[in-house]
Structures are given as C-alpha cells and as structure tokens.
Amino acid sequence: MDPEAALELVKHGATLLLLDVPQYTLFGIDTQMFSVGPSFKGIKMIPPGVHFVFYSSSSRDGKEFSPIIGFFIDAGPSEVIVRKWDQQEERLVKVSEEEEARYTQAVCSLEFDKQLGPYTLSQYGEWKRLSSYITKSIIERIEPIGGEITVTAESGMMKNTPKSTMERALDEQLKTSKFTASVDSSQKKGCYYTSIPRVVKCRGMQGEELTSLNLDKTELLESLITKNYGGSEDTLLGELQFAFIAFLMGQSLEAFLQWKSLVSLLFGCSEAPLHTRSQLFTMFIKVIYYQLKYGLQKDRNGTETGASALLDDSWLSADSFLHHLCKDFFALIQDASVVDGDLLTWVSAKHLCHL
C-alpha cells in the first residue's frame, strides 16, 4: 500500500490498543483471527462502525486455550479503544479515564504504530455482509451486563433442549476441554435476546384455528415486530445477525439457540412472505445466505475456515432443522401463483443450493 494512503487509514480508522496481552493468545476481530506475538499491542486501521472482538487466553506453551470471550464495539472515526490484560482473570479490562486519555494521545502520536497490526481490509466486505443490520442501539439492547459474551456463563443451557443428530454433535464440540471452565450461577451474564415463543397460545382459541396459528407463524411474527422490535424489520434482522456472530465467533450456546429460534420463526411463516412482508423475507434470505456461505466455506485443503469451524456439512443434511425449514419454505415460494420477484430470485437454486 502507498505510504500516504496507509497513513490516512491509520489516522481516520479506529485503533484497538490492547496492552500486556500474553504471547499465543488467540485474538480475533470480525472474520479475522490469529495468534498473538511478543510485540502485539492491538489493531489499527479499523473501519468505523460495528465490530466483534474476541479472544482466548492460552497456556504458556500455546497448546491449551480457555473459552472465548467476545464483545461488540461501535468504533468512531479516529477513535482509540483501550483495553489492558488482567493476568489474574485472564481477560481484557477497561482502564481509567486518565490512562485512556494518555494512551489515546500516544496512539495519535504514532508511538505504538509498529506494534499495531493492520486490519485486513480485503475481508471487510465479508464482515459488512454479516453485520449489515447491527447498530449501536441493537448492541446496547442485547449485550450482557458488562458486554462480555462467553459460553462459561451458559452452563446447562442445552441440557433439557431437544436435539437433532447435528445439534448433539455441536453440543459435544462445545463440551471439549477448552470449554470446561465453570462459573458461579449467581454470576451468569446472559444476553437480553427477544423471547420467541415455541408454541402460540390464545385464550378462547381451540382446535383447527389454534393448529393453523401454530403452523403459520405469520401472526406471531407480526406481533413480535410490533411489540418487541418497535415496528422495525431491520431491528429483527440485526438481532439475527448479532446472534449468529456471537455463536460462530464467540462460540455462545445461548446465541445459537436464539439464532435457531429466529430462523425457525421466519421460515415458519407462509402468509407473510407472499403478502405483507415480502421485502423482509428477501432481506432475510440474503442474511442467512451470507451467514451460511461464510460459516460453511472451506479453504483449499478442504477444511472449514469459519471463525470457530463449528459449522460443517451436517448443517444441510436431511437430519438438520435447517434442511426441513428451507425445503418447506422454498417449496412454498416456488409454488406460489404470485410472489415478489426479488424473493423468488433469492430462494432459487443458484443462490442457496451451491454454498
């Protein structure tokens, strides 16, 4: 890159200054993840906007890792965000306002420049497609107290949850040695996701009418958009993206369950996609397409390259909840006599059958 262009990006991009992070710590931002070296002090040239930061502390030999901790940030132009490693707790913590001001000045004076790794701008487009509906207000509404998302605060969350073969395999992956850390239940810090009822119940409604209401989730969707999302379809999609990122990059079980609930709700609608909410469903199909495309992509050696490699081909197997939902939804759209053109295009085989 031209030195002048690089300097402009350094000055106008945000900087994440991370002090005293031990060598071999796994560190990631958005779709980028790497092992920390001895001179690492953070990331520069971060495009302004929403980002997800995540990390996992390492044993001294770099062979064992603790559960991932992640948090969302909304970085402003030229903003400096400072975190310092707490050796005892093995996590990044905020510094005092006085320290932050001092370190911010040092960053602006380029004192840390050689110790800051550049944000990989070639991957930014991929990240934007995964986070296009997430805003600062959505982060503030959903994030846990303190902002940290970690599976250690979610012990026992899937114990009584019905699982398919694919989900049981996922559960086993998340129970491996690096996820065995325990946390006092009184310290549980879950996200504030929207509650999605699995079964709709209405007073005075029985028989076929109640069965029909549960077969088609349109009325439930309309109610949630009005009451929980302030009438904003974008806010619903923002929560869907928040949950997917917290699951895939942050390895959160709670986030997976919320993502599954939202996907099941949207794919479970048969009236809304054809009539009142066709634009929402076009946007939804685009969102889930980019999520699966990223999560299931493989490198040249045929191995998963998603941030945590938790997604594999079983997600599209006949046993997967996703397979059944997609199959029924796509059949509904393709068999409809009248359907929005953009929605029909995005559910066609060329978009979702060749991930």
N, C-alpha and C positions, 0 to 999 in steps of 0.2 A: 504494500500500500504506500502511496505517496506520503512522505513525512508530514506535509502540511495538512493533508486530508486526515491523517491519523490524529494529529494534534487537535483538530477541530472536533473529532469524535470524542477524544479524551475530555475536552473542555465542556462540550454540550451534552455528552452522555452522563448517566449516573454512575457512581462508584460505590461498590460494596467493599468497605475496608474491614478485613477480618484479622484480628490480632491474636498472635500466640497459638494459632491452630496447629496441632501436632502433625508431624510428617505421617503419611499413609492414611490420614483421614480421608474418607470418601466425601467429595463435595460436588454438589450439582446446582445448576441454575437452569430452569426451564428444561429443554431437551438435552442439555449438556452435562456430562458427569465425568469426573476424573479423580485421580489420587493426588493428594496434596504433597508437594515437595518441600524441602527445607527452607526455601526462601519465600514461600507463598504468603501474600498479605491481602489477597482478595481479587476482585474482578473490576475492570474498568470498561469504559465504552458501552455501558449497558443502555439500550434504547429506553427512553422514558416510557412509563406505562406499567402495567401489571406483570409481575414475575413471580415464580415459585422457587424458593431457595430451600435446599435440603442437604442433609449431611449425615454421616455415620462415623462415629469415633472408632478407632482401630486399636488393636493390641500393639505392643511395641514392635512385633515382627511383621505387622501388616497382614496377618493371616485370619484374624478373627475380628468381626465387626458387631457393633451394638445396633439396636433397632434405629431406623431412620427417624430423624426429627425434621420436620419441614414447616415453612411458614410463607405466606404470601406477602408481597410488598407492592406498593404502588409508587414507583420512583418518578420523581420530577426531573426536569432538565437540570443538569449540573449538580444534582443532589448527591450528597455524601451520606451513606448509611453506615454507621459504625457498630460493630459487634466485637466482643472480646471473649476468648475461650476461658471458661471456668474449668480448671483442671479437676477439681473435686467432683463436680456434677457432670463433667464431660459433655458440655453443651455451650452454645454461644449465648451470651447475655448482653444486654444493653449497658452502655457506660453512662456516667453522669453527664449532665448538660455541659458542664465546664470542659470535661475531657472531649466530648463530642465536638465542641467548637474548636478546640485546639487541634484535634486530628483533622477536622474538615479543612482548616487553614493549611495544614501540612500537605494534604492531598491536593488542594488547589495550587500549592506552590510546587507540585510535582515531586515532592520529597519521597513518595512511595512508588513513583511511576514504574521503576524497574522491577518492583516486586508484585506488581499487579498484572494478572493475566487478562488478555483482551477477551471480551465477549465475542463468541464466534457468530458474526453477523450473517453468515451463509445459512445458519439454522434458524434465524429469527422468523422467517416466513412460516416455517413449520410450527413454531411456537404460537404465532399470531392466529393461525387456524385453529389451534387447540384452546385458545383463551379469548377469542374474539368478543364474547358476551360478558366476560368477567369485568366488573367495575370496582372501584374503591368501596362503594356503598354495599355491594354484594359481599365483598370480603369482610367488611365490618359487621354485617348482619349474620354471617355464618361462622366465622372463625371462632375457635375456643377462647376462653379467657386466657390472656397471655399470648395468644396467637399460635402456639406450637401444636402441630398435628403429629401424633405418634401412636403406633399400634400398641405400645405398652400401656396406654390409658384405656384400652378397649378389651381387656381380658374377659373371656367368657361371652363375648357379644354374639357369637355364632353357635353357641352350644345347643340351643333349642330351635335353631332355624333349619327347616327342611332344605336338603341339599341334593343337587343332581351329582352325577359322577364327576363332571367338570368342576363343580364347586367344592366337592370333597377334596379333589386334587389341589385346588387353590388353598383350601384350609390347611392341608398338610405342608404346602410350601411356606405358609406364613407361620408354621409352628417349628421351623428349623431352629438350630441352636442360636442363631443371632437374633431370634425373636423371643427368647425365653425370659428376658428381664421382666420382673414383676413390679407392680405399682400398687400402693395402698388404694383401695376402692374409694376412700374418702377424698383422694386426690384426683379422681377421674376428671378429665377436662375434655369433654366431647364437643363436637361442632354443633351449631344450632341449625340443623337442617330442617326443612319443612316436613312435617309429618304427612305421609302418604298412606291413607287407609288401604288395607289389602282387600277388605270386603266393605261394600257400601250398604248401610242400613238406614232405612227411612221409616219413621213412625207411621203406622197405618197402611203400609205397603206390604203386600204379600204375593205369593205365587209367581205367576209369569211376569208380572210387572217388575218385581224385585229381581228376578232372574235376569230379565232383559237389561235392567240397570247395571248389573254386575258384569254382564257380557260385553256391553259397550260402555267404556269409561268416559264418554264424552261429557256427561253431566258432571261427573266428579272433576274432570279437567277444568270445565268452565267455572265450577265453584272455587277450586284452588287458585286459578288465575285471578279471580275477582277478590277473594278474601285474603289470600296469602301472598300474592305477588303484585298487589296493587293494580291489577289490570294489565300488567306488563308481561308480554310473552318473552321479551328479551331477558327479563329477570329470571324466569323459569329456566331458560336455556343457559344463563350464566351459572345457576346452581348446578345444572347438569355438567357443565364443564369443570366447575370447581370440584365436584365430587370425583370426576374421572381423574383429574390431575392429582388430587390428594390420595387417590387409590394407587395409581400407576407409579407416580414419582415418590409419594410419601408412604406407600405401602400400608394404607389405612383400611382396616376391615369395615369400619363404620362408613367410610366413603364408598366402598364397593357396594354395600347394602343400599345406600341412598341412590347411587347411580342405577343400580338394578331396579329399584322401585320407580324411579322417574322414567326409565326406558320402558318398563312394563306398562306404566300408565299411558304413555304416549302411543306405544304400539297397540295398546288395548282399545283405542278409540276407532270406531267405524263410521260415525256420522261426521265428526269434526273435520277430518282430512278432506272430505268430499264437499263440505258446505262452508261452515263458518270460519274454520281455522286452516284453510289450505296453505296459506303463507307460512304459518307457524310450522306446519309439518314439512314444508320444503326446507326451511331453515334447520329443523330437527334432523332430517335425513342427512343434510350436509355436515352437521356437527358430528353425528355418530359415524359417518363415513370417514371423516378425518381422524376421529379417535381410534377406530379400528385399523385404519391404514397405518397410523403411527405405531400403535401398540403391537400389531402383528408383523411389522416389517422385519425382514431378515437381512443380514449382511451377506457378503459374497461367499462366506463359508457356510451359509445356511443356518446361522444361529440368530436368536432373537436379539434385536438391538434396542427395543423399548427400554426406558429408564430402569425398570426392575425386572424385565423379562418374565413378568407374571402372566402375560397373555401368550397363548400358543394356539395351534390349530384346533384344539378341543373346543375353543370358544365358538366355532362354527360347525361343530359336529352335530349329528342328529339328536344327541342327548342334551345339548345346550338349550337353556331357556331362550337364548337369543335366536337360535335357529327356528324354534317354533313360532316365536313372535314375528320374526321377519317374514317367514313363509306365509303366515296368515295375512299379515298387513300388505305385503306386496301383491298377493292374490286379490285382495280387496280393491287396491288401486288399479291394477291392470284389468280387472273385470268390470270396473265401473263404467257406466254409459257416458257420464260427464265427469271430468276430472281436470284439475289445474294442470296446464302443460308443463310448467317447471317441475311440479311434484312428480308427474309421470316420468319425466326425463331422469330425475334423480333416483327413482326406485328401479330404473331399468337395469338389466343385467350388466351392461357395460360399466356401471358405477359401483355396484355392491357385490358382484359375484367374482370380481377379479382383483381383490385386495392383495 
